[in-house]
Amino acid sequence: MVDVAETEKASGRMSLGHDDVLRWIRAFAAEVEANKEQLTQLDSAIGDGDHGINMQRGMSAVLGKVDATGEESDIGALLKTVGMTLVSTVGGAGGPLYGTLFMQMGMAVSGKEELSSDDWAAALEAAVTGVQARGKAEPGDKTMIDALIPGRDALKAALAEGATFEDALRQSADAADQGMRDTVPLVARKGRASYLGERSAGHQDPGATSSHLLLEAAAETWGRPGQAR
Amino acid sequence: MKKLINKPDDVVTEALQGLAAAHADLVRVQFNPNVIVRADAPVQGKVGLVSGGGSGHEPMHGGFVGLGMLDAACPGEVFTSPTPDQMLDATKAVNGGAGVLHIVKNYTGDVMNFEMAADLAGGENIEVEAVVIDDDVAVQDSLYTAGRRGVGTTVLAEKICGAAAEEGRSLAEVAELCRKVNANGRSMGMALTSCIVPAAGKPTFELGDDEMEIGIGIHGEPGRERVKLAPAGEIVERLTAPIVEDLPFEQGDQVLAFVNGMGGTPLIELYVVYNDLNRFLGERGITIARNLIGPYITSLEMAGCSITLLKLDEELTRLWDAPVKTAGLRWAT
């Protein structure tokens, strides 16, 4: 028999509570706010120039909603609320895609008040699967999933190799960062950027950029030694 | 940015309030979520027609709500798809028991949001069919793109299907008709200038004083090629030749020719374009049996135009001629 508490201690794993998940959501909102101009600029180059504005509007609506949830402790419910709010406030393609991402995460951890690192990996897995089903994009199409898939895979691989949760989150965010950068030379095959054909090459994908912010926010919120519980 | 607005964030809401105040006889406007509904909706026993898309294309779609056209429109933020909760509210408001047709322009966001809305409406036992309009021949490589965009044919489909719904046709019949209009309509647009999304405050793209963008979409998204400015006659050829080839439109065909202004181009120039179009088609033995000239599917203050040709038959011509009474389009028989 393996002592679960001992194993977690040994590997440095921690569990995430409702407040931790809320801190991540706030951190993502702050990242979106701070990078609103960049997201809009990237989207102006190959899309329709509204990604930063739309995500900022959605995440500020989310903050209004989650601040009002009060004593709620069900993490699944929290994530589903985030998803529903994004679907009804963002519009564009970002609304259904980010809405689906959070709703699928919420369903994967439905009813849980604490998340283990494996729960987080499962939530991320469900999120990526949901986004792919909604948007029907393949890796290399120059979309969100070009950041999300490397982020998911790096997290799983790191945890499987026994990395600490903090390290796994860092590797996940770094892989998403690389995936985001790797979208630069790609020719878009989905979304409005695809209308540009070859002209879409040479620009970083705005969706992959916001998806990197999502995983970076997780690494910074839960990985920073000073903020771990 | 020079615009006739109060605050960038209030543009959509205030424009909707203006629309509601101006056309209370035709529509009522619901806020949060925003929906423009025909004043007498739901019309019992009639198929409800719902469309929607980003704002900034006025009079599409809100200006096409009324007798003989749409039952409801869902306006999103400027150039941003509306959301499923708007579409669900619209669907419920116009369901007169005969089902609801969603007319969707082929943009990634619009299609995904309408799909989610149709799922939600299905959950409330409302029969929904969706038809996606994808008539923009500027998008060449359909296999490796999000597919052709929905542009000018949307206006014609909303008018023609609206007339069919008034006749009491079933949801399946109106949807089939909508697919027929889409199958017979082709469009292409061009821009002389960019446009400024109020919330962004800067031009969506830059165009030199001596340049134009051929194959522009309606959201200020860049087209496929940027070339030196040319006389209207040449521009008309550049737009119309690919349209004629694509369907193809052939000698002897009767067409509805729709010369659309992008928002910043005056009517006098649209008539110059129409004159060149009439000559171009005449030389090929294609007859313009009906026409529509003016800014109907716009892109804010963008200067430019789009040309749409719809191949007509007796049925489409009769439904086009049927009465319509909306803020943006109205005539009696």
Interface residues (C-beta under 8 A of the other chain):
Chain A: T40 S44 G47 D48 G49 D50 I53 N54 R57 V87 S88 T89 V90 G91 G92 A93 G94 G95 P96 L97 R134 G135 V187 R189 K190 G191 R192 S194 Y195 L196 G197 R199
Chain B: P33 G54 G76 E77 V78 F79 T80 S81 P82 T83 P84 D85 Y107 T108 G109 M112 N113 E115 M116 A138 V139 Q140 D141 Y144 T145 A146 R149 V197 A199 A200 K202 T204 F205 G217 H219 G220 E221 P222 G223 R224
